[in-house]
Amino acid sequence: MQEPERILVERLRNKDKRAFELVFHDYFGIMKSYAMRFMDEIEEAEEIVQDVFVKFWEKCDSLAPDSSIKSYLYRSVHNTCLNHLKHQKVKDSYRQYVIAFMEEGQESLYEPENSNVEQRIMDEINALPPRCCEIFKLSRFEGLKYQEIADHLEISIKTVEVQMGKALKVLRERLQDLKVVE
């Protein structure tokens, strides 16, 4: 670093853009190399590091005066990579589930009454109130835990719980006429 770290941290806490540019310039390449240990694609690694720097800028005013920028960035990249991989695993599992479901029930998918079941479900999800819909999708499609959703949306975990309960109740009511095969 070009300045003592304590001074740089203080400048960051005061939202000094030049200090942020120095940190970005000094650490972006190192953090991208670190992210590549987890990611298969360089584009994924770059996107993750960019996200980390965006969040770093948004929250740098709350850094502790004795913070280690290097440690903070390494920890953030590490956690973001692990979360990305976890969410990718959830998406892949869901894709495999849909493929297996379609292969097992191809005949029933072509029956007129069942041909639009998936579209109907998505339409009902999208018809939820915007915040409720967003929370439901983050939970069910992205695999985020309630606390992660609360942190991501900057709301309380109680709000997430209430909105998820509301979404499930509304979807149960609106989709009760669908046949469920067990």
C-alpha positions as CSV (number, residue, x, y, z in Angstrom):
1,M,0.0,0.0,0.0
2,Q,1.1,3.5,-0.7
3,E,-0.1,4.9,2.7
4,P,-0.2,3.5,6.2
5,E,-3.2,1.3,6.4
6,R,-4.8,3.1,9.4
7,I,-4.8,6.3,7.4
8,L,-6.3,4.6,4.4
9,V,-9.0,2.9,6.5
10,E,-9.9,6.3,8.0
11,R,-10.2,7.8,4.5
12,L,-12.4,4.9,3.5
13,R,-14.6,5.4,6.6
14,N,-15.0,9.0,5.4
15,K,-16.1,7.7,1.9
16,D,-13.0,9.0,0.2
17,K,-13.3,7.9,-3.5
18,R,-9.6,8.2,-4.1
19,A,-8.8,5.9,-1.2
20,F,-11.2,3.4,-2.6
21,E,-9.6,3.7,-6.0
22,L,-6.2,2.9,-4.4
23,V,-7.6,-0.2,-2.7
24,F,-9.3,-1.3,-5.9
25,H,-6.1,-0.8,-7.9
26,D,-3.9,-2.6,-5.4
27,Y,-6.2,-5.6,-4.7
28,F,-8.4,-6.3,-7.7
29,G,-5.9,-8.6,-9.4
30,I,-5.0,-10.4,-6.2
31,M,-8.6,-11.0,-5.3
32,K,-9.4,-12.2,-8.8
33,S,-6.6,-14.7,-8.6
34,Y,-7.9,-15.8,-5.3
35,A,-11.5,-16.2,-6.6
36,M,-10.2,-18.3,-9.5
37,R,-9.3,-21.0,-6.9
38,F,-13.0,-21.5,-6.4
39,M,-14.5,-20.6,-9.8
40,D,-14.2,-22.4,-13.2
41,E,-14.6,-19.3,-15.3
42,I,-12.6,-16.1,-15.2
43,E,-15.8,-14.1,-15.8
44,E,-17.4,-15.6,-12.7
45,A,-14.3,-14.7,-10.6
46,E,-14.3,-11.2,-12.0
47,E,-18.0,-10.7,-11.3
48,I,-17.6,-12.0,-7.7
49,V,-14.7,-9.7,-7.0
50,Q,-16.6,-6.7,-8.6
51,D,-19.5,-7.5,-6.3
52,V,-17.2,-7.7,-3.3
53,F,-15.8,-4.3,-4.1
54,V,-19.3,-2.8,-4.6
55,K,-20.3,-4.1,-1.2
56,F,-17.0,-2.9,0.3
57,W,-17.6,0.6,-1.0
58,E,-21.2,0.6,0.3
59,K,-20.1,-0.5,3.8
60,C,-16.6,1.0,4.1
61,D,-17.9,3.8,6.4
62,S,-18.6,1.1,9.0
63,L,-15.1,-0.4,9.0
64,A,-13.4,-0.6,12.4
65,P,-10.5,1.9,12.6
66,D,-8.0,-1.0,13.1
67,S,-9.4,-3.1,10.2
68,S,-7.1,-5.0,7.8
69,I,-8.3,-4.2,4.3
70,K,-6.5,-7.2,2.9
71,S,-8.1,-9.6,5.5
72,Y,-11.5,-8.1,4.9
73,L,-11.3,-8.5,1.1
74,Y,-10.0,-12.1,1.3
75,R,-12.7,-13.1,3.7
76,S,-15.4,-11.4,1.6
77,V,-14.2,-13.0,-1.6
78,H,-13.9,-16.4,0.1
79,N,-17.5,-16.2,1.5
80,T,-19.0,-14.8,-1.7
81,C,-17.4,-17.6,-3.7
82,L,-18.7,-20.3,-1.4
83,N,-22.2,-18.7,-1.5
84,H,-22.0,-18.6,-5.3
85,L,-21.0,-22.3,-5.4
86,K,-23.8,-23.2,-3.0
87,H,-26.4,-21.4,-5.0
88,Q,-25.1,-22.9,-8.2
89,K,-25.5,-26.4,-6.6
90,V,-29.1,-25.6,-5.6
91,K,-29.8,-24.4,-9.2
92,D,-28.2,-27.5,-10.7
93,S,-30.2,-29.8,-8.3
94,Y,-33.4,-28.0,-9.3
95,R,-32.6,-28.4,-13.0
96,Q,-31.9,-32.1,-12.5
97,Y,-35.2,-32.5,-10.6
98,V,-37.1,-30.8,-13.5
99,I,-35.4,-33.0,-16.1
100,A,-36.1,-36.2,-14.1
101,F,-39.7,-35.1,-13.6
102,M,-40.2,-34.4,-17.3
103,E,-38.6,-37.7,-18.3
104,E,-40.7,-39.7,-15.9
105,G,-44.0,-38.0,-16.7
106,Q,-43.7,-37.2,-20.4
107,E,-47.0,-38.7,-21.3
108,S,-48.9,-36.7,-18.7
109,L,-47.1,-33.5,-19.7
110,Y,-48.8,-33.7,-23.1
111,E,-52.3,-34.1,-21.8
112,P,-54.2,-30.8,-22.3
113,E,-55.0,-30.4,-18.7
114,N,-51.4,-30.7,-17.5
115,S,-49.6,-29.0,-20.4
116,N,-49.4,-25.6,-18.7
117,V,-49.0,-26.6,-15.0
118,E,-45.4,-25.2,-14.7
119,Q,-46.4,-22.0,-16.5
120,R,-49.4,-21.6,-14.2
121,I,-47.3,-22.0,-11.1
122,M,-44.8,-19.4,-12.4
123,D,-47.7,-17.1,-13.2
124,E,-49.1,-17.4,-9.7
125,I,-45.6,-16.8,-8.2
126,N,-45.2,-13.7,-10.4
127,A,-48.6,-12.5,-9.4
128,L,-47.6,-12.3,-5.7
129,P,-46.9,-8.7,-4.4
130,P,-43.5,-7.6,-5.6
131,R,-41.6,-7.9,-2.3
132,C,-43.3,-11.2,-1.4
133,C,-42.4,-12.6,-4.9
134,E,-38.8,-11.4,-4.6
135,I,-38.4,-13.1,-1.2
136,F,-40.1,-16.3,-2.4
137,K,-37.8,-16.6,-5.4
138,L,-34.7,-15.9,-3.4
139,S,-35.7,-18.7,-1.0
140,R,-37.0,-21.3,-3.4
141,F,-35.0,-20.6,-6.6
142,E,-31.8,-19.2,-5.3
143,G,-31.6,-21.4,-2.2
144,L,-31.0,-18.5,0.2
145,K,-31.6,-18.9,3.9
146,Y,-34.0,-16.5,5.6
147,Q,-31.1,-14.6,7.3
148,E,-29.3,-14.3,3.9
149,I,-32.4,-12.9,2.3
150,A,-32.8,-10.4,5.2
151,D,-29.2,-9.3,4.8
152,H,-29.4,-9.1,1.0
153,L,-32.6,-7.0,1.1
154,E,-31.7,-5.1,4.3
155,I,-34.9,-6.1,6.1
156,S,-35.6,-8.0,9.3
157,I,-35.6,-11.8,9.3
158,K,-39.2,-11.5,10.8
159,T,-40.3,-9.7,7.6
160,V,-38.8,-12.5,5.5
161,E,-40.7,-15.1,7.6
162,V,-44.0,-13.3,7.4
163,Q,-43.6,-12.7,3.6
164,M,-42.7,-16.4,3.0
165,G,-45.7,-17.5,5.1
166,K,-47.9,-15.2,3.1
167,A,-46.5,-16.5,-0.3
168,L,-47.0,-20.1,0.6
169,K,-50.6,-19.5,1.9
170,V,-51.5,-17.6,-1.3
171,L,-49.9,-20.2,-3.6
172,R,-51.6,-23.1,-1.8
173,E,-55.0,-21.3,-2.1
174,R,-54.5,-20.4,-5.8
175,L,-53.1,-23.7,-6.9
176,Q,-55.3,-26.0,-4.8
177,D,-57.1,-27.3,-8.0
178,L,-53.9,-28.8,-9.3
179,K,-53.5,-32.6,-9.0
180,V,-50.6,-33.6,-6.9
181,V,-49.0,-37.0,-7.8
182,E,-47.2,-38.7,-4.9
